[in-house]
Amino acid sequence: MENKIQLSKKDRMSVALRHQFLQGSWNYERMQNGGWAFSMIPAIKKLYTNKEDQIAALKRHLEFYNTHPYVSAPVMGVTLALEEGRANGEPIDDVAIQGVKVGMMGPLAGVGDPVFWFTVRPILGALGASLALGGSILGPILFFVLWNVIRLVFLWYTQEFGYKAGASISSDLSGGMLGKVTEGASILGMFIIGALVQRWVSISFTPVVSTIPQQAGAYIDWTTLPSGVDGIYQALKLYSTLGPNGLDPVKVTTLQQNLDSLIPGLAAVGLTLLCCYLLKKKVSPIAIILALFAVGIVGRLLGFM
């Protein structure tokens, strides 16, 4: 195509510098959308000279977005390539761009925390702390310098990787590659989100279903234990054998224990599906959050949660 519009390295660098502030405008309704749209402004101005096209592009990037702020860089790179293709007349619509963003952000979010928060940062922190404990000023300096060098290098090169990969995706639209990438990323994202439900969603129903007296020997008879250290030792030994149910002569079973024996995490999955259903029905995320707060407080006061 003649007179093809292309993002220069300077344009992509401007986006990368702004992308550092992805969470600067974080909100509970659309999460990181403000920071994402702010990052896209240099590219939008370069790709679209018409004011209406710029407004449409900015609105397109104010949709829901949320992932780890560092692994967001390859998503940004792919999005830049798709926007560039669209500006040059390729059949890339809003749904395709948003689909790729949503499809990539889920799987990558599960990678960012273990790599950066749980591996790189603790290692650098331990190294800096060990030097600081020895009285060296290099400890904190080394931590901040190395951390920011790693962060900036990762952000730039992964964005460039995504940009180059995205260009090849958008140029093969006739073969349906974009659709396959979107579908595959969406499936993987839903799989990871489903696996994280049990870990991040916590709900417990406290109503007592049954109270059954236990037979002698099935619980710790505190009156028969010797006093002092020997009594503590025997209590711990019995507890290791009998478990938590051995602490009381009466076995109490709650509704949550019955649900867990049926399907562990059933309540958490049900709550997640209910929230997804409400979001599908266009219920405001803020309303859902406030409702969850209200139900939790009322449930605690009334004693059923």
C-alpha positions as CSV (number, residue, x, y, z in Angstrom):
1,M,0.0,0.0,0.0
2,E,1.3,3.4,-1.0
3,N,1.7,6.1,1.8
4,K,1.3,3.5,4.5
5,I,1.0,4.9,7.9
6,Q,3.6,3.3,10.3
7,L,4.4,3.8,13.9
8,S,8.1,4.9,14.2
9,K,10.4,3.7,17.0
10,K,10.0,7.1,18.6
11,D,6.2,6.7,18.6
12,R,6.4,3.2,20.2
13,M,8.9,4.5,22.8
14,S,6.4,7.3,23.7
15,V,3.8,4.6,24.3
16,A,6.1,2.5,26.3
17,L,7.1,5.4,28.6
18,R,3.4,6.3,29.2
19,H,2.6,2.6,29.7
20,Q,4.7,2.7,32.9
21,F,1.8,4.6,34.5
22,L,-0.8,2.0,33.6
23,Q,-2.2,1.9,37.1
24,G,-2.1,5.6,37.7
25,S,-5.8,5.9,37.0
26,W,-7.0,2.6,38.4
27,N,-10.7,2.2,39.1
28,Y,-13.1,-0.5,40.3
29,E,-15.3,-0.5,37.3
30,R,-12.9,-0.8,34.4
31,M,-9.7,-1.3,36.3
32,Q,-6.7,-0.1,34.2
33,N,-8.6,1.3,31.2
34,G,-7.6,4.9,32.0
35,G,-3.9,4.2,32.1
36,W,-4.2,2.0,28.9
37,A,-6.0,4.8,27.0
38,F,-3.4,7.3,28.2
39,S,-0.6,5.1,26.9
40,M,-2.3,4.8,23.5
41,I,-2.6,8.5,22.8
42,P,0.7,9.0,20.9
43,A,-0.1,6.1,18.6
44,I,-3.7,7.3,18.1
45,K,-2.6,10.8,17.1
46,K,0.0,9.3,14.7
47,L,-2.4,6.8,13.1
48,Y,-5.6,8.8,12.8
49,T,-5.5,12.4,11.6
50,N,-9.3,12.8,11.6
51,K,-10.7,14.1,14.9
52,E,-13.7,11.7,14.8
53,D,-11.4,8.7,14.2
54,Q,-9.2,9.7,17.2
55,I,-12.2,10.0,19.5
56,A,-13.5,6.6,18.3
57,A,-10.1,5.0,18.9
58,L,-9.8,6.5,22.4
59,K,-13.3,5.3,23.3
60,R,-12.4,1.9,22.0
61,H,-9.5,1.7,24.4
62,L,-11.5,2.8,27.4
63,E,-13.1,-0.6,27.7
64,F,-12.4,-2.9,30.6
65,Y,-8.7,-3.9,30.9
66,N,-6.8,-5.5,33.8
67,T,-3.6,-7.5,34.0
68,H,-0.2,-7.4,35.6
69,P,1.4,-4.0,34.8
70,Y,4.6,-5.4,33.4
71,V,3.3,-8.3,31.3
72,S,0.9,-5.8,29.8
73,A,3.7,-4.7,27.4
74,P,3.3,-7.5,24.9
75,V,-0.5,-6.9,24.8
76,M,0.3,-3.2,24.1
77,G,2.6,-4.2,21.3
78,V,0.0,-6.5,19.6
79,T,-2.6,-3.8,20.0
80,L,-0.3,-1.2,18.4
81,A,0.1,-3.5,15.4
82,L,-3.6,-4.1,15.0
83,E,-4.4,-0.4,15.3
84,E,-1.7,0.3,12.6
85,G,-3.3,-2.3,10.4
86,R,-6.7,-0.8,10.9
87,A,-5.4,2.7,10.1
88,N,-4.1,1.3,6.8
89,G,-7.4,-0.1,5.7
90,E,-7.2,-3.7,7.0
91,P,-10.5,-5.2,8.1
92,I,-9.9,-5.1,11.8
93,D,-12.9,-4.0,13.8
94,D,-13.4,-3.0,17.5
95,V,-14.4,-6.5,18.5
96,A,-11.2,-8.0,17.1
97,I,-9.0,-5.5,18.9
98,Q,-10.8,-5.8,22.3
99,G,-11.0,-9.6,21.9
100,V,-7.2,-9.9,21.5
101,K,-6.6,-7.6,24.5
102,V,-9.0,-9.5,26.7
103,G,-7.7,-12.9,25.5
104,M,-4.1,-12.0,26.2
105,M,-4.5,-10.2,29.5
106,G,-5.9,-13.2,31.4
107,P,-3.1,-15.7,30.8
108,L,-0.4,-13.1,31.2
109,A,-1.8,-11.9,34.5
110,G,-1.1,-15.3,36.0
111,V,2.6,-15.1,34.9
112,G,3.5,-11.6,36.2
113,D,3.0,-12.1,39.9
114,P,5.2,-15.3,40.2
115,V,7.9,-13.9,38.0
116,F,8.2,-10.3,39.3
117,W,6.6,-10.1,42.7
118,F,7.5,-13.6,44.0
119,T,10.9,-14.1,42.3
120,V,12.8,-11.2,40.8
121,R,11.9,-8.6,43.4
122,P,12.5,-10.8,46.5
123,I,15.9,-11.9,45.1
124,L,17.0,-8.3,44.4
125,G,15.6,-7.2,47.8
126,A,17.5,-10.0,49.6
127,L,20.7,-9.0,47.8
128,G,20.2,-5.3,48.6
129,A,19.3,-6.1,52.3
130,S,22.4,-8.3,52.8
131,L,24.6,-5.4,51.6
132,A,22.8,-2.9,53.7
133,L,23.1,-5.0,56.8
134,G,26.8,-5.0,56.2
135,G,26.8,-1.2,56.3
136,S,27.1,-0.6,52.6
137,I,25.1,2.2,50.9
138,L,25.2,0.1,47.7
139,G,22.4,-2.1,49.1
140,P,19.4,0.1,48.5
141,I,21.0,1.7,45.4
142,L,21.7,-1.7,43.9
143,F,18.1,-2.8,44.5
144,F,16.4,0.3,42.9
145,V,18.9,0.5,40.0
146,L,18.7,-3.2,39.1
147,W,14.9,-3.4,39.6
148,N,14.2,-0.4,37.3
149,V,16.7,-1.6,34.7
150,I,15.1,-5.0,34.5
151,R,11.6,-3.5,34.5
152,L,12.3,-0.9,31.7
153,V,14.2,-3.4,29.5
154,F,11.4,-6.0,29.9
155,L,8.7,-3.4,29.1
156,W,10.4,-2.2,25.9
157,Y,11.5,-5.5,24.4
158,T,8.3,-7.4,25.1
159,Q,6.3,-4.5,23.6
160,E,8.5,-4.7,20.5
161,F,8.0,-8.4,20.4
162,G,4.2,-8.0,20.6
163,Y,4.3,-5.3,17.9
164,K,6.2,-7.5,15.5
165,A,4.1,-10.6,16.2
166,G,0.9,-8.5,15.9
167,A,2.0,-7.2,12.5
168,S,2.2,-10.8,11.2
169,I,-1.2,-11.6,12.8
170,S,-3.0,-8.6,11.2
171,S,-1.4,-9.3,7.8
172,D,-2.8,-12.8,7.7
173,L,-6.5,-11.9,8.4
174,S,-7.6,-13.7,5.3
175,G,-6.4,-17.0,6.8
176,G,-8.3,-16.4,9.9
177,M,-5.2,-16.3,12.2
178,L,-6.5,-13.4,14.2
179,G,-9.7,-15.3,15.0
180,K,-7.7,-18.4,16.0
181,V,-5.4,-16.3,18.2
182,T,-8.3,-14.6,19.9
183,E,-10.2,-17.8,20.4
184,G,-7.1,-19.6,21.8
185,A,-6.2,-16.8,24.1
186,S,-9.8,-16.5,25.4
187,I,-9.9,-20.3,26.1
188,L,-6.6,-20.2,28.0
189,G,-7.6,-17.0,29.9
190,M,-10.9,-18.6,31.0
191,F,-9.1,-21.7,32.1
192,I,-6.6,-19.8,34.3
193,I,-9.4,-17.6,35.7
194,G,-11.4,-20.7,36.6
195,A,-8.4,-22.2,38.3
196,L,-7.9,-19.1,40.4
197,V,-11.5,-18.9,41.6
198,Q,-10.8,-21.3,44.5
199,R,-7.8,-19.4,45.5
200,W,-9.1,-15.8,45.4
201,V,-12.8,-16.2,46.1
202,S,-13.6,-17.0,49.7
203,I,-17.1,-17.5,51.1
204,S,-18.2,-19.5,54.2
205,F,-21.7,-20.4,55.5
206,T,-21.6,-20.9,59.3
207,P,-25.1,-22.3,60.1
208,V,-24.9,-25.5,62.1
209,V,-26.4,-28.5,60.3
210,S,-25.8,-31.2,63.0
211,T,-24.5,-31.6,66.5
212,I,-23.4,-35.2,67.4
213,P,-21.9,-36.3,70.7
214,Q,-18.7,-38.2,70.1
215,Q,-17.8,-41.5,71.7
216,A,-15.1,-41.8,74.3
217,G,-11.7,-41.9,72.7
218,A,-12.8,-39.9,69.7
219,Y,-12.0,-36.6,71.5
220,I,-9.5,-35.3,74.0
221,D,-10.7,-35.7,77.5
222,W,-9.0,-32.7,79.0
223,T,-9.9,-33.7,82.6
224,T,-7.8,-36.8,82.4
225,L,-4.6,-35.1,81.2
226,P,-1.8,-34.5,83.6
227,S,-0.8,-31.0,84.5
228,G,2.2,-29.2,83.2
229,V,4.4,-30.0,80.2
230,D,3.4,-33.7,80.2
231,G,-0.3,-32.7,79.7
232,I,0.6,-30.3,76.8
233,Y,2.7,-33.1,75.2
234,Q,-0.1,-35.6,75.4
235,A,-2.7,-33.1,74.1
236,L,-0.6,-32.4,71.1
237,K,0.0,-36.1,70.5
238,L,-3.7,-36.8,70.7
239,Y,-4.5,-33.9,68.4
240,S,-2.1,-35.2,65.7
241,T,-4.1,-38.4,65.8
242,L,-7.7,-37.2,66.2
243,G,-7.5,-34.0,64.2
244,P,-9.6,-30.8,64.8
245,N,-12.7,-32.8,65.6
246,G,-11.0,-34.2,68.6
247,L,-10.9,-30.9,70.5
248,D,-14.5,-31.1,71.6
249,P,-16.8,-34.0,72.9
250,V,-19.5,-32.8,70.5
251,K,-18.9,-32.9,66.7
252,V,-20.4,-29.8,65.1
253,T,-21.0,-29.9,61.3
254,T,-21.7,-26.6,59.5
255,L,-23.3,-26.0,56.2
256,Q,-20.0,-25.0,54.6
257,Q,-18.5,-28.4,55.7
258,N,-21.3,-30.2,53.9
259,L,-20.8,-28.1,50.8
260,D,-17.1,-28.8,50.8
261,S,-17.7,-32.5,51.2
262,L,-20.0,-32.4,48.2
263,I,-17.8,-30.2,45.9
264,P,-14.9,-28.2,47.4
265,G,-15.2,-24.5,46.4
266,L,-18.8,-24.9,45.2
267,A,-19.9,-21.7,47.0
268,A,-17.0,-19.7,45.5
269,V,-17.8,-21.0,42.0
270,G,-21.5,-20.2,42.4
271,L,-20.7,-16.6,43.6
272,T,-18.4,-16.1,40.6
273,L,-20.9,-17.4,38.1
274,L,-23.6,-15.1,39.7
275,C,-21.3,-12.1,39.2
276,C,-20.6,-13.1,35.6
277,Y,-24.4,-13.4,35.0
278,L,-25.0,-10.0,36.5
279,L,-22.2,-8.4,34.4
280,K,-23.7,-10.0,31.3
281,K,-27.0,-8.4,32.2
282,K,-25.3,-5.0,32.2
283,V,-25.4,-4.6,36.0
284,S,-22.8,-2.1,37.1
285,P,-19.6,-3.6,38.6
286,I,-19.8,-0.9,41.3
287,A,-23.3,-2.1,42.2
288,I,-22.1,-5.7,42.4
289,I,-19.2,-4.7,44.7
290,L,-21.5,-2.7,47.0
291,A,-24.0,-5.6,47.1
292,L,-21.3,-8.1,48.1
293,F,-20.1,-5.8,50.9
294,A,-23.7,-5.4,52.1
295,V,-24.4,-9.2,52.0
296,G,-21.1,-9.9,53.8
297,I,-21.9,-7.4,56.6
298,V,-25.5,-8.5,57.0
299,G,-24.5,-12.2,56.9
300,R,-21.9,-11.6,59.6
301,L,-24.3,-9.8,61.8
302,L,-27.1,-12.4,61.4
303,G,-24.6,-15.2,61.9
304,F,-25.1,-17.2,58.7
305,M,-21.7,-16.2,57.1
